[in-house]
Amino acid sequence: MISYSVPAFKYRGRPLVSFVAAANHLSFFVQSPAVMEAHKAELEGYDTSKGTVRFAVEKPLPEALVAKLVRARMAETDARPGR
């Protein structure tokens, strides 16, 4: 799906995570300040904001970290009231 003009993965009918390539970096949108805070130590060394991780092509996010962030977002989505 496309959400906010960028490719996104959907889970249970809602945007889960998304990504985009910019001129000087790549961005992985976790879309959750809570998940970002919970994994703050693992994200050290990367340029982060409330719900985004920015990184250089030469220093990609480890696959295990991406999987962990995605699983955390899925758990967060599952925990929402009405699920």
mmCIF file of the N, C-alpha and C atoms, coordinates in Angstrom:
data_MODEL
# 
_entry.id   MODEL 
# 
loop_
_atom_site.group_PDB 
_atom_site.id 
_atom_site.type_symbol 
_atom_site.label_atom_id 
_atom_site.label_alt_id 
_atom_site.label_comp_id 
_atom_site.label_asym_id 
_atom_site.label_entity_id 
_atom_site.label_seq_id 
_atom_site.pdbx_PDB_ins_code 
_atom_site.Cartn_x 
_atom_site.Cartn_y 
_atom_site.Cartn_z 
_atom_site.occupancy 
_atom_site.B_iso_or_equiv 
_atom_site.pdbx_formal_charge 
_atom_site.auth_seq_id 
_atom_site.auth_comp_id 
_atom_site.auth_asym_id 
_atom_site.auth_atom_id 
_atom_site.pdbx_PDB_model_num 
ATOM 1   N N  . MET A 1 1  ? 0.831   -1.174 0.000  1.00 0.00 ? 1  MET A N  1 
ATOM 2   C CA . MET A 1 1  ? 0.000   0.000  0.000  1.00 0.00 ? 1  MET A CA 1 
ATOM 3   C C  . MET A 1 1  ? 0.876   1.237  0.000  1.00 0.00 ? 1  MET A C  1 
ATOM 4   N N  . ILE A 1 2  ? 0.335   2.343  -0.364 1.00 0.00 ? 2  ILE A N  1 
ATOM 5   C CA . ILE A 1 2  ? 1.021   3.627  -0.295 1.00 0.00 ? 2  ILE A CA 1 
ATOM 6   C C  . ILE A 1 2  ? 0.332   4.449  0.790  1.00 0.00 ? 2  ILE A C  1 
ATOM 7   N N  . SER A 1 3  ? 1.128   4.941  1.737  1.00 0.00 ? 3  SER A N  1 
ATOM 8   C CA . SER A 1 3  ? 0.603   5.755  2.828  1.00 0.00 ? 3  SER A CA 1 
ATOM 9   C C  . SER A 1 3  ? 1.508   6.975  2.977  1.00 0.00 ? 3  SER A C  1 
ATOM 10  N N  . TYR A 1 4  ? 0.927   8.154  3.011  1.00 0.00 ? 4  TYR A N  1 
ATOM 11  C CA . TYR A 1 4  ? 1.704   9.392  3.063  1.00 0.00 ? 4  TYR A CA 1 
ATOM 12  C C  . TYR A 1 4  ? 2.712   9.459  1.909  1.00 0.00 ? 4  TYR A C  1 
ATOM 13  N N  . SER A 1 5  ? 2.316   8.954  0.763  1.00 0.00 ? 5  SER A N  1 
ATOM 14  C CA . SER A 1 5  ? 3.115   8.974  -0.475 1.00 0.00 ? 5  SER A CA 1 
ATOM 15  C C  . SER A 1 5  ? 4.369   8.101  -0.433 1.00 0.00 ? 5  SER A C  1 
ATOM 16  N N  . VAL A 1 6  ? 4.444   7.146  0.495  1.00 0.00 ? 6  VAL A N  1 
ATOM 17  C CA . VAL A 1 6  ? 5.579   6.222  0.552  1.00 0.00 ? 6  VAL A CA 1 
ATOM 18  C C  . VAL A 1 6  ? 5.064   4.792  0.670  1.00 0.00 ? 6  VAL A C  1 
ATOM 19  N N  . PRO A 1 7  ? 5.853   3.814  0.200  1.00 0.00 ? 7  PRO A N  1 
ATOM 20  C CA . PRO A 1 7  ? 5.439   2.417  0.333  1.00 0.00 ? 7  PRO A CA 1 
ATOM 21  C C  . PRO A 1 7  ? 5.309   2.036  1.809  1.00 0.00 ? 7  PRO A C  1 
ATOM 22  N N  . ALA A 1 8  ? 4.254   1.308  2.122  1.00 0.00 ? 8  ALA A N  1 
ATOM 23  C CA . ALA A 1 8  ? 4.016   0.896  3.508  1.00 0.00 ? 8  ALA A CA 1 
ATOM 24  C C  . ALA A 1 8  ? 3.513   -0.542 3.543  1.00 0.00 ? 8  ALA A C  1 
ATOM 25  N N  . PHE A 1 9  ? 3.817   -1.216 4.630  1.00 0.00 ? 9  PHE A N  1 
ATOM 26  C CA . PHE A 1 9  ? 3.264   -2.542 4.880  1.00 0.00 ? 9  PHE A CA 1 
ATOM 27  C C  . PHE A 1 9  ? 2.064   -2.367 5.790  1.00 0.00 ? 9  PHE A C  1 
ATOM 28  N N  . LYS A 1 10 ? 1.042   -3.108 5.496  1.00 0.00 ? 10 LYS A N  1 
ATOM 29  C CA . LYS A 1 10 ? -0.223  -3.008 6.212  1.00 0.00 ? 10 LYS A CA 1 
ATOM 30  C C  . LYS A 1 10 ? -0.396  -4.255 7.082  1.00 0.00 ? 10 LYS A C  1 
ATOM 31  N N  . TYR A 1 11 ? -0.994  -4.070 8.262  1.00 0.00 ? 11 TYR A N  1 
ATOM 32  C CA . TYR A 1 11 ? -1.265  -5.182 9.168  1.00 0.00 ? 11 TYR A CA 1 
ATOM 33  C C  . TYR A 1 11 ? -2.610  -4.927 9.835  1.00 0.00 ? 11 TYR A C  1 
ATOM 34  N N  . ARG A 1 12 ? -3.494  -5.887 9.726  1.00 0.00 ? 12 ARG A N  1 
ATOM 35  C CA . ARG A 1 12 ? -4.841  -5.771 10.298 1.00 0.00 ? 12 ARG A CA 1 
ATOM 36  C C  . ARG A 1 12 ? -5.550  -4.494 9.836  1.00 0.00 ? 12 ARG A C  1 
ATOM 37  N N  . GLY A 1 13 ? -5.328  -4.183 8.550  1.00 0.00 ? 13 GLY A N  1 
ATOM 38  C CA . GLY A 1 13 ? -6.025  -3.047 7.947  1.00 0.00 ? 13 GLY A CA 1 
ATOM 39  C C  . GLY A 1 13 ? -5.412  -1.685 8.235  1.00 0.00 ? 13 GLY A C  1 
ATOM 40  N N  . ARG A 1 14 ? -4.284  -1.652 8.914  1.00 0.00 ? 14 ARG A N  1 
ATOM 41  C CA . ARG A 1 14 ? -3.658  -0.381 9.274  1.00 0.00 ? 14 ARG A CA 1 
ATOM 42  C C  . ARG A 1 14 ? -2.203  -0.356 8.794  1.00 0.00 ? 14 ARG A C  1 
ATOM 43  N N  . PRO A 1 15 ? -1.672  0.845  8.499  1.00 0.00 ? 15 PRO A N  1 
ATOM 44  C CA . PRO A 1 15 ? -0.252  0.930  8.153  1.00 0.00 ? 15 PRO A CA 1 
ATOM 45  C C  . PRO A 1 15 ? 0.599   0.447  9.325  1.00 0.00 ? 15 PRO A C  1 
ATOM 46  N N  . LEU A 1 16 ? 1.595   -0.370 9.039  1.00 0.00 ? 16 LEU A N  1 
ATOM 47  C CA . LEU A 1 16 ? 2.452   -0.933 10.085 1.00 0.00 ? 16 LEU A CA 1 
ATOM 48  C C  . LEU A 1 16 ? 3.807   -0.226 10.104 1.00 0.00 ? 16 LEU A C  1 
ATOM 49  N N  . VAL A 1 17 ? 4.569   -0.340 9.048  1.00 0.00 ? 17 VAL A N  1 
ATOM 50  C CA . VAL A 1 17 ? 5.845   0.344  8.880  1.00 0.00 ? 17 VAL A CA 1 
ATOM 51  C C  . VAL A 1 17 ? 5.946   0.763  7.419  1.00 0.00 ? 17 VAL A C  1 
ATOM 52  N N  . SER A 1 18 ? 6.811   1.731  7.154  1.00 0.00 ? 18 SER A N  1 
ATOM 53  C CA . SER A 1 18 ? 7.013   2.162  5.772  1.00 0.00 ? 18 SER A CA 1 
ATOM 54  C C  . SER A 1 18 ? 8.472   2.558  5.588  1.00 0.00 ? 18 SER A C  1 
ATOM 55  N N  . PHE A 1 19 ? 8.809   2.853  4.355  1.00 0.00 ? 19 PHE A N  1 
ATOM 56  C CA . PHE A 1 19 ? 10.205  3.156  4.034  1.00 0.00 ? 19 PHE A CA 1 
ATOM 57  C C  . PHE A 1 19 ? 10.269  4.070  2.825  1.00 0.00 ? 19 PHE A C  1 
ATOM 58  N N  . VAL A 1 20 ? 11.395  4.761  2.705  1.00 0.00 ? 20 VAL A N  1 
ATOM 59  C CA . VAL A 1 20 ? 11.597  5.646  1.562  1.00 0.00 ? 20 VAL A CA 1 
ATOM 60  C C  . VAL A 1 20 ? 13.098  5.876  1.373  1.00 0.00 ? 20 VAL A C  1 
ATOM 61  N N  . ALA A 1 21 ? 13.490  6.108  0.151  1.00 0.00 ? 21 ALA A N  1 
ATOM 62  C CA . ALA A 1 21 ? 14.868  6.481  -0.165 1.00 0.00 ? 21 ALA A CA 1 
ATOM 63  C C  . ALA A 1 21 ? 14.897  7.969  -0.475 1.00 0.00 ? 21 ALA A C  1 
ATOM 64  N N  . ALA A 1 22 ? 15.756  8.695  0.217  1.00 0.00 ? 22 ALA A N  1 
ATOM 65  C CA . ALA A 1 22 ? 15.955  10.121 -0.038 1.00 0.00 ? 22 ALA A CA 1 
ATOM 66  C C  . ALA A 1 22 ? 17.297  10.297 -0.734 1.00 0.00 ? 22 ALA A C  1 
ATOM 67  N N  . ALA A 1 23 ? 17.640  11.507 -1.061 1.00 0.00 ? 23 ALA A N  1 
ATOM 68  C CA . ALA A 1 23 ? 18.885  11.766 -1.794 1.00 0.00 ? 23 ALA A CA 1 
ATOM 69  C C  . ALA A 1 23 ? 20.125  11.305 -1.023 1.00 0.00 ? 23 ALA A C  1 
ATOM 70  N N  . ASN A 1 24 ? 20.144  11.515 0.285  1.00 0.00 ? 24 ASN A N  1 
ATOM 71  C CA . ASN A 1 24 ? 21.348  11.224 1.058  1.00 0.00 ? 24 ASN A CA 1 
ATOM 72  C C  . ASN A 1 24 ? 21.189  10.145 2.127  1.00 0.00 ? 24 ASN A C  1 
ATOM 73  N N  . HIS A 1 25 ? 20.020  9.547  2.211  1.00 0.00 ? 25 HIS A N  1 
ATOM 74  C CA . HIS A 1 25 ? 19.806  8.525  3.237  1.00 0.00 ? 25 HIS A CA 1 
ATOM 75  C C  . HIS A 1 25 ? 18.570  7.698  2.904  1.00 0.00 ? 25 HIS A C  1 
ATOM 76  N N  . LEU A 1 26 ? 18.360  6.659  3.680  1.00 0.00 ? 26 LEU A N  1 
ATOM 77  C CA . LEU A 1 26 ? 17.138  5.856  3.621  1.00 0.00 ? 26 LEU A CA 1 
ATOM 78  C C  . LEU A 1 26 ? 16.400  6.073  4.926  1.00 0.00 ? 26 LEU A C  1 
ATOM 79  N N  . SER A 1 27 ? 15.088  5.965  4.904  1.00 0.00 ? 27 SER A N  1 
ATOM 80  C CA . SER A 1 27 ? 14.295  6.113  6.119  1.00 0.00 ? 27 SER A CA 1 
ATOM 81  C C  . SER A 1 27 ? 13.400  4.895  6.307  1.00 0.00 ? 27 SER A C  1 
ATOM 82  N N  . PHE A 1 28 ? 13.365  4.412  7.541  1.00 0.00 ? 28 PHE A N  1 
ATOM 83  C CA . PHE A 1 28 ? 12.475  3.337  7.944  1.00 0.00 ? 28 PHE A CA 1 
ATOM 84  C C  . PHE A 1 28 ? 11.530  3.949  8.967  1.00 0.00 ? 28 PHE A C  1 
ATOM 85  N N  . PHE A 1 29 ? 10.248  4.004  8.614  1.00 0.00 ? 29 PHE A N  1 
ATOM 86  C CA . PHE A 1 29 ? 9.251   4.629  9.468  1.00 0.00 ? 29 PHE A CA 1 
ATOM 87  C C  . PHE A 1 29 ? 8.597   3.572  10.347 1.00 0.00 ? 29 PHE A C  1 
ATOM 88  N N  . VAL A 1 30 ? 8.962   3.578  11.610 1.00 0.00 ? 30 VAL A N  1 
ATOM 89  C CA . VAL A 1 30 ? 8.406   2.638  12.579 1.00 0.00 ? 30 VAL A CA 1 
ATOM 90  C C  . VAL A 1 30 ? 6.999   3.096  12.978 1.00 0.00 ? 30 VAL A C  1 
ATOM 91  N N  . GLN A 1 31 ? 6.735   4.391  12.873 1.00 0.00 ? 31 GLN A N  1 
ATOM 92  C CA . GLN A 1 31 ? 5.424   4.982  13.121 1.00 0.00 ? 31 GLN A CA 1 
ATOM 93  C C  . GLN A 1 31 ? 4.955   4.831  14.559 1.00 0.00 ? 31 GLN A C  1 
ATOM 94  N N  . SER A 1 32 ? 5.884   4.733  15.483 1.00 0.00 ? 32 SER A N  1 
ATOM 95  C CA . SER A 1 32 ? 5.510   4.574  16.886 1.00 0.00 ? 32 SER A CA 1 
ATOM 96  C C  . SER A 1 32 ? 6.587   5.119  17.805 1.00 0.00 ? 32 SER A C  1 
ATOM 97  N N  . PRO A 1 33 ? 6.315   6.237  18.472 1.00 0.00 ? 33 PRO A N  1 
ATOM 98  C CA . PRO A 1 33 ? 7.275   6.736  19.452 1.00 0.00 ? 33 PRO A CA 1 
ATOM 99  C C  . PRO A 1 33 ? 7.544   5.717  20.574 1.00 0.00 ? 33 PRO A C  1 
ATOM 100 N N  . ALA A 1 34 ? 6.546   4.963  20.973 1.00 0.00 ? 34 ALA A N  1 
ATOM 101 C CA . ALA A 1 34 ? 6.717   3.978  22.047 1.00 0.00 ? 34 ALA A CA 1 
ATOM 102 C C  . ALA A 1 34 ? 7.689   2.870  21.630 1.00 0.00 ? 34 ALA A C  1 
ATOM 103 N N  . VAL A 1 35 ? 7.566   2.379  20.418 1.00 0.00 ? 35 VAL A N  1 
ATOM 104 C CA . VAL A 1 35 ? 8.471   1.335  19.931 1.00 0.00 ? 35 VAL A CA 1 
ATOM 105 C C  . VAL A 1 35 ? 9.884   1.903  19.789 1.00 0.00 ? 35 VAL A C  1 
ATOM 106 N N  . MET A 1 36 ? 9.991   3.118  19.298 1.00 0.00 ? 36 MET A N  1 
ATOM 107 C CA . MET A 1 36 ? 11.302  3.754  19.172 1.00 0.00 ? 36 MET A CA 1 
ATOM 108 C C  . MET A 1 36 ? 11.960  3.875  20.542 1.00 0.00 ? 36 MET A C  1 
ATOM 109 N N  . GLU A 1 37 ? 11.216  4.306  21.533 1.00 0.00 ? 37 GLU A N  1 
ATOM 110 C CA . GLU A 1 37 ? 11.761  4.475  22.883 1.00 0.00 ? 37 GLU A CA 1 
ATOM 111 C C  . GLU A 1 37 ? 12.162  3.126  23.476 1.00 0.00 ? 37 GLU A C  1 
ATOM 112 N N  . ALA A 1 38 ? 11.353  2.107  23.266 1.00 0.00 ? 38 ALA A N  1 
ATOM 113 C CA . ALA A 1 38 ? 11.645  0.776  23.812 1.00 0.00 ? 38 ALA A CA 1 
ATOM 114 C C  . ALA A 1 38 ? 12.922  0.177  23.220 1.00 0.00 ? 38 ALA A C  1 
ATOM 115 N N  . HIS A 1 39 ? 13.287  0.612  22.019 1.00 0.00 ? 39 HIS A N  1 
ATOM 116 C CA . HIS A 1 39 ? 14.473  0.067  21.344 1.00 0.00 ? 39 HIS A CA 1 
ATOM 117 C C  . HIS A 1 39 ? 15.569  1.121  21.182 1.00 0.00 ? 39 HIS A C  1 
ATOM 118 N N  . LYS A 1 40 ? 15.514  2.124  22.029 1.00 0.00 ? 40 LYS A N  1 
ATOM 119 C CA . LYS A 1 40 ? 16.442  3.257  21.951 1.00 0.00 ? 40 LYS A CA 1 
ATOM 120 C C  . LYS A 1 40 ? 17.907  2.813  21.962 1.00 0.00 ? 40 LYS A C  1 
ATOM 121 N N  . ALA A 1 41 ? 18.260  1.915  22.842 1.00 0.00 ? 41 ALA A N  1 
ATOM 122 C CA . ALA A 1 41 ? 19.657  1.467  22.939 1.00 0.00 ? 41 ALA A CA 1 
ATOM 123 C C  . ALA A 1 41 ? 20.111  0.782  21.651 1.00 0.00 ? 41 ALA A C  1 
ATOM 124 N N  . GLU A 1 42 ? 19.236  -0.013 21.044 1.00 0.00 ? 42 GLU A N  1 
ATOM 125 C CA . GLU A 1 42 ? 19.587  -0.725 19.815 1.00 0.00 ? 42 GLU A CA 1 
ATOM 126 C C  . GLU A 1 42 ? 19.683  0.214  18.618 1.00 0.00 ? 42 GLU A C  1 
ATOM 127 N N  . LEU A 1 43 ? 19.027  1.365  18.722 1.00 0.00 ? 43 LEU A N  1 
ATOM 128 C CA . LEU A 1 43 ? 19.031  2.334  17.628 1.00 0.00 ? 43 LEU A CA 1 
ATOM 129 C C  . LEU A 1 43 ? 20.134  3.381  17.781 1.00 0.00 ? 43 LEU A C  1 
ATOM 130 N N  . GLU A 1 44 ? 20.909  3.265  18.859 1.00 0.00 ? 44 GLU A N  1 
ATOM 131 C CA . GLU A 1 44 ? 22.001  4.204  19.083 1.00 0.00 ? 44 GLU A CA 1 
ATOM 132 C C  . GLU A 1 44 ? 22.966  4.149  17.899 1.00 0.00 ? 44 GLU A C  1 
ATOM 133 N N  . GLY A 1 45 ? 23.382  5.304  17.463 1.00 0.00 ? 45 GLY A N  1 
ATOM 134 C CA . GLY A 1 45 ? 24.284  5.381  16.313 1.00 0.00 ? 45 GLY A CA 1 
ATOM 135 C C  . GLY A 1 45 ? 23.554  5.678  15.019 1.00 0.00 ? 45 GLY A C  1 
ATOM 136 N N  . TYR A 1 46 ? 22.233  5.574  15.048 1.00 0.00 ? 46 TYR A N  1 
ATOM 137 C CA . TYR A 1 46 ? 21.421  5.921  13.882 1.00 0.00 ? 46 TYR A CA 1 
ATOM 138 C C  . TYR A 1 46 ? 20.752  7.263  14.136 1.00 0.00 ? 46 TYR A C  1 
ATOM 139 N N  . ASP A 1 47 ? 20.441  7.976  13.077 1.00 0.00 ? 47 ASP A N  1 
ATOM 140 C CA . ASP A 1 47 ? 19.720  9.239  13.167 1.00 0.00 ? 47 ASP A CA 1 
ATOM 141 C C  . ASP A 1 47 ? 18.240  8.897  13.346 1.00 0.00 ? 47 ASP A C  1 
ATOM 142 N N  . THR A 1 48 ? 17.666  9.251  14.485 1.00 0.00 ? 48 THR A N  1 
ATOM 143 C CA . THR A 1 48 ? 16.275  8.904  14.762 1.00 0.00 ? 48 THR A CA 1 
ATOM 144 C C  . THR A 1 48 ? 15.456  10.138 15.100 1.00 0.00 ? 48 THR A C  1 
ATOM 145 N N  . SER A 1 49 ? 14.158  9.995  14.957 1.00 0.00 ? 49 SER A N  1 
ATOM 146 C CA . SER A 1 49 ? 13.207  10.990 15.431 1.00 0.00 ? 49 SER A CA 1 
ATOM 147 C C  . SER A 1 49 ? 12.057  10.210 16.051 1.00 0.00 ? 49 SER A C  1 
ATOM 148 N N  . LYS A 1 50 ? 10.964  10.858 16.297 1.00 0.00 ? 50 LYS A N  1 
ATOM 149 C CA . LYS A 1 50 ? 9.847   10.239 17.024 1.00 0.00 ? 50 LYS A CA 1 
ATOM 150 C C  . LYS A 1 50 ? 9.474   8.836  16.560 1.00 0.00 ? 50 LYS A C  1 
ATOM 151 N N  . GLY A 1 51 ? 9.376   8.639  15.277 1.00 0.00 ? 51 GLY A N  1 
ATOM 152 C CA . GLY A 1 51 ? 8.965   7.336  14.767 1.00 0.00 ? 51 GLY A CA 1 
ATOM 153 C C  . GLY A 1 51 ? 9.743   6.881  13.545 1.00 0.00 ? 51 GLY A C  1 
ATOM 154 N N  . THR A 1 52 ? 10.937  7.462  13.354 1.00 0.00 ? 52 THR A N  1 
ATOM 155 C CA . THR A 1 52 ? 11.701  7.216  12.134 1.00 0.00 ? 52 THR A CA 1 
ATOM 156 C C  . THR A 1 52 ? 13.163  6.914  12.434 1.00 0.00 ? 52 THR A C  1 
ATOM 157 N N  . VAL A 1 53 ? 13.732  6.017  11.632 1.00 0.00 ? 53 VAL A N  1 
ATOM 158 C CA . VAL A 1 53 ? 15.167  5.748  11.673 1.00 0.00 ? 53 VAL A CA 1 
ATOM 159 C C  . VAL A 1 53 ? 15.720  6.097  10.294 1.00 0.00 ? 53 VAL A C  1 
ATOM 160 N N  . ARG A 1 54 ? 16.727  6.972  10.272 1.00 0.00 ? 54 ARG A N  1 
ATOM 161 C CA . ARG A 1 54 ? 17.383  7.332  9.021  1.00 0.00 ? 54 ARG A CA 1 
ATOM 162 C C  . ARG A 1 54 ? 18.782  6.729  9.035  1.00 0.00 ? 54 ARG A C  1 
ATOM 163 N N  . PHE A 1 55 ? 19.196  6.206  7.886  1.00 0.00 ? 55 PHE A N  1 
ATOM 164 C CA . PHE A 1 55 ? 20.503  5.560  7.827  1.00 0.00 ? 55 PHE A CA 1 
ATOM 165 C C  . PHE A 1 55 ? 21.068  5.638  6.417  1.00 0.00 ? 55 PHE A C  1 
ATOM 166 N N  . ALA A 1 56 ? 22.385  5.505  6.341  1.00 0.00 ? 56 ALA A N  1 
ATOM 167 C CA . ALA A 1 56 ? 23.073  5.546  5.048  1.00 0.00 ? 56 ALA A CA 1 
ATOM 168 C C  . ALA A 1 56 ? 23.010  4.174  4.394  1.00 0.00 ? 56 ALA A C  1 
ATOM 169 N N  . VAL A 1 57 ? 23.057  4.169  3.090  1.00 0.00 ? 57 VAL A N  1 
ATOM 170 C CA . VAL A 1 57 ? 23.076  2.914  2.340  1.00 0.00 ? 57 VAL A CA 1 
ATOM 171 C C  . VAL A 1 57 ? 24.257  2.053  2.797  1.00 0.00 ? 57 VAL A C  1 
ATOM 172 N N  . GLU A 1 58 ? 25.370  2.699  3.110  1.00 0.00 ? 58 GLU A N  1 
ATOM 173 C CA . GLU A 1 58 ? 26.572  1.988  3.522  1.00 0.00 ? 58 GLU A CA 1 
ATOM 174 C C  . GLU A 1 58 ? 26.455  1.382  4.926  1.00 0.00 ? 58 GLU A C  1 
ATOM 175 N N  . LYS A 1 59 ? 25.480  1.838  5.708  1.00 0.00 ? 59 LYS A N  1 
ATOM 176 C CA . LYS A 1 59 ? 25.298  1.335  7.075  1.00 0.00 ? 59 LYS A CA 1 
ATOM 177 C C  . LYS A 1 59 ? 23.827  0.930  7.258  1.00 0.00 ? 59 LYS A C  1 
ATOM 178 N N  . PRO A 1 60 ? 23.410  -0.125 6.594  1.00 0.00 ? 60 PRO A N  1 
ATOM 179 C CA . PRO A 1 60 ? 21.998  -0.517 6.671  1.00 0.00 ? 60 PRO A CA 1 
ATOM 180 C C  . PRO A 1 60 ? 21.618  -1.007 8.065  1.00 0.00 ? 60 PRO A C  1 
ATOM 181 N N  . LEU A 1 61 ? 20.329  -0.959 8.331  1.00 0.00 ? 61 LEU A N  1 
ATOM 182 C CA . LEU A 1 61 ? 19.822  -1.519 9.582  1.00 0.00 ? 61 LEU A CA 1 
ATOM 183 C C  . LEU A 1 61 ? 19.992  -3.035 9.534  1.00 0.00 ? 61 LEU A C  1 
ATOM 184 N N  . PRO A 1 62 ? 20.436  -3.643 10.620 1.00 0.00 ? 62 PRO A N  1 
ATOM 185 C CA . PRO A 1 62 ? 20.530  -5.104 10.639 1.00 0.00 ? 62 PRO A CA 1 
ATOM 186 C C  . PRO A 1 62 ? 19.146  -5.744 10.476 1.00 0.00 ? 62 PRO A C  1 
ATOM 187 N N  . GLU A 1 63 ? 19.091  -6.824 9.718  1.00 0.00 ? 63 GLU A N  1 
ATOM 188 C CA . GLU A 1 63 ? 17.813  -7.501 9.496  1.00 0.00 ? 63 GLU A CA 1 
ATOM 189 C C  . GLU A 1 63 ? 17.140  -7.897 10.807 1.00 0.00 ? 63 GLU A C  1 
ATOM 190 N N  . ALA A 1 64 ? 17.924  -8.343 11.762 1.00 0.00 ? 64 ALA A N  1 
ATOM 191 C CA . ALA A 1 64 ? 17.357  -8.753 13.053 1.00 0.00 ? 64 ALA A CA 1 
ATOM 192 C C  . ALA A 1 64 ? 16.694  -7.577 13.760 1.00 0.00 ? 64 ALA A C  1 
ATOM 193 N N  . LEU A 1 65 ? 17.275  -6.383 13.651 1.00 0.00 ? 65 LEU A N  1 
ATOM 194 C CA . LEU A 1 65 ? 16.678  -5.197 14.273 1.00 0.00 ? 65 LEU A CA 1 
ATOM 195 C C  . LEU A 1 65 ? 15.390  -4.808 13.562 1.00 0.00 ? 65 LEU A C  1 
ATOM 196 N N  . VAL A 1 66 ? 15.390  -4.857 12.243 1.00 0.00 ? 66 VAL A N  1 
ATOM 197 C CA . VAL A 1 66 ? 14.168  -4.550 11.487 1.00 0.00 ? 66 VAL A CA 1 
ATOM 198 C C  . VAL A 1 66 ? 13.065  -5.525 11.894 1.00 0.00 ? 66 VAL A C  1 
ATOM 199 N N  . ALA A 1 67 ? 13.390  -6.809 11.968 1.00 0.00 ? 67 ALA A N  1 
ATOM 200 C CA . ALA A 1 67 ? 12.395  -7.818 12.366 1.00 0.00 ? 67 ALA A CA 1 
ATOM 201 C C  . ALA A 1 67 ? 11.867  -7.541 13.773 1.00 0.00 ? 67 ALA A C  1 
ATOM 202 N N  . LYS A 1 68 ? 12.757  -7.159 14.674 1.00 0.00 ? 68 LYS A N  1 
ATOM 203 C CA . LYS A 1 68 ? 12.350  -6.870 16.052 1.00 0.00 ? 68 LYS A CA 1 
ATOM 204 C C  . LYS A 1 68 ? 11.407  -5.660 16.103 1.00 0.00 ? 68 LYS A C  1 
ATOM 205 N N  . LEU A 1 69 ? 11.726  -4.616 15.349 1.00 0.00 ? 69 LEU A N  1 
ATOM 206 C CA . LEU A 1 69 ? 10.877  -3.424 15.312 1.00 0.00 ? 69 LEU A CA 1 
ATOM 207 C C  . LEU A 1 69 ? 9.513   -3.738 14.700 1.00 0.00 ? 69 LEU A C  1 
ATOM 208 N N  . VAL A 1 70 ? 9.504   -4.531 13.651 1.00 0.00 ? 70 VAL A N  1 
ATOM 209 C CA . VAL A 1 70 ? 8.234   -4.905 13.011 1.00 0.00 ? 70 VAL A CA 1 
ATOM 210 C C  . VAL A 1 70 ? 7.389   -5.745 13.972 1.00 0.00 ? 70 VAL A C  1 
ATOM 211 N N  . ARG A 1 71 ? 8.015   -6.704 14.652 1.00 0.00 ? 71 ARG A N  1 
ATOM 212 C CA . ARG A 1 71 ? 7.257   -7.516 15.624 1.00 0.00 ? 71 ARG A CA 1 
ATOM 213 C C  . ARG A 1 71 ? 6.702   -6.661 16.760 1.00 0.00 ? 71 ARG A C  1 
ATOM 214 N N  . ALA A 1 72 ? 7.475   -5.676 17.195 1.00 0.00 ? 72 ALA A N  1 
ATOM 215 C CA . ALA A 1 72 ? 6.998   -4.778 18.250 1.00 0.00 ? 72 ALA A CA 1 
ATOM 216 C C  . ALA A 1 72 ? 5.804   -3.967 17.771 1.00 0.00 ? 72 ALA A C  1 
ATOM 217 N N  . ARG A 1 73 ? 5.847   -3.512 16.526 1.00 0.00 ? 73 ARG A N  1 
ATOM 218 C CA . ARG A 1 73 ? 4.704   -2.770 15.964 1.00 0.00 ? 73 ARG A CA 1 
ATOM 219 C C  . ARG A 1 73 ? 3.481   -3.666 15.838 1.00 0.00 ? 73 ARG A C  1 
ATOM 220 N N  . MET A 1 74 ? 3.689   -4.914 15.436 1.00 0.00 ? 74 MET A N  1 
ATOM 221 C CA . MET A 1 74 ? 2.571   -5.852 15.328 1.00 0.00 ? 74 MET A CA 1 
ATOM 222 C C  . MET A 1 74 ? 1.940   -6.073 16.707 1.00 0.00 ? 74 MET A C  1 
ATOM 223 N N  . ALA A 1 75 ? 2.767   -6.249 17.721 1.00 0.00 ? 75 ALA A N  1 
ATOM 224 C CA . ALA A 1 75 ? 2.258   -6.459 19.074 1.00 0.00 ? 75 ALA A CA 1 
ATOM 225 C C  . ALA A 1 75 ? 1.501   -5.216 19.547 1.00 0.00 ? 75 ALA A C  1 
ATOM 226 N N  . GLU A 1 76 ? 2.024   -4.058 19.223 1.00 0.00 ? 76 GLU A N  1 
ATOM 227 C CA . GLU A 1 76 ? 1.363   -2.803 19.584 1.00 0.00 ? 76 GLU A CA 1 
ATOM 228 C C  . GLU A 1 76 ? -0.010  -2.706 18.905 1.00 0.00 ? 76 GLU A C  1 
ATOM 229 N N  . THR A 1 77 ? -0.063  -3.067 17.642 1.00 0.00 ? 77 THR A N  1 
ATOM 230 C CA . THR A 1 77 ? -1.330  -3.049 16.893 1.00 0.00 ? 77 THR A CA 1 
ATOM 231 C C  . THR A 1 77 ? -2.320  -4.042 17.475 1.00 0.00 ? 77 THR A C  1 
ATOM 232 N N  . ASP A 1 78 ? -1.832  -5.238 17.814 1.00 0.00 ? 78 ASP A N  1 
ATOM 233 C CA . ASP A 1 78 ? -2.701  -6.260 18.396 1.00 0.00 ? 78 ASP A CA 1 
ATOM 234 C C  . ASP A 1 78 ? -3.247  -5.843 19.756 1.00 0.00 ? 78 ASP A C  1 
ATOM 235 N N  . ALA A 1 79 ? -2.501  -5.030 20.490 1.00 0.00 ? 79 ALA A N  1 
ATOM 236 C CA . ALA A 1 79 ? -2.903  -4.632 21.840 1.00 0.00 ? 79 ALA A CA 1 
ATOM 237 C C  . ALA A 1 79 ? -3.908  -3.487 21.847 1.00 0.00 ? 79 ALA A C  1 
ATOM 238 N N  . ARG A 1 80 ? -4.144  -2.887 20.698 1.00 0.00 ? 80 ARG A N  1 
ATOM 239 C CA . ARG A 1 80 ? -5.102  -1.762 20.659 1.00 0.00 ? 80 ARG A CA 1 
ATOM 240 C C  . ARG A 1 80 ? -6.494  -2.245 21.033 1.00 0.00 ? 80 ARG A C  1 
ATOM 241 N N  . PRO A 1 81 ? -7.232  -1.408 21.743 1.00 0.00 ? 81 PRO A N  1 
ATOM 242 C CA . PRO A 1 81 ? -8.617  -1.790 22.094 1.00 0.00 ? 81 PRO A CA 1 
ATOM 243 C C  . PRO A 1 81 ? -9.423  -2.122 20.844 1.00 0.00 ? 81 PRO A C  1 
ATOM 244 N N  . GLY A 1 82 ? -10.267 -3.123 20.962 1.00 0.00 ? 82 GLY A N  1 
ATOM 245 C CA . GLY A 1 82 ? -11.094 -3.535 19.837 1.00 0.00 ? 82 GLY A CA 1 
ATOM 246 C C  . GLY A 1 82 ? -10.440 -4.594 18.982 1.00 0.00 ? 82 GLY A C  1 
ATOM 247 N N  . ARG A 1 83 ? -9.273  -5.074 19.364 1.00 0.00 ? 83 ARG A N  1 
ATOM 248 C CA . ARG A 1 83 ? -8.577  -6.126 18.593 1.00 0.00 ? 83 ARG A CA 1 
ATOM 249 C C  . ARG A 1 83 ? -8.793  -7.448 19.249 1.00 0.00 ? 83 ARG A C  1 
# 
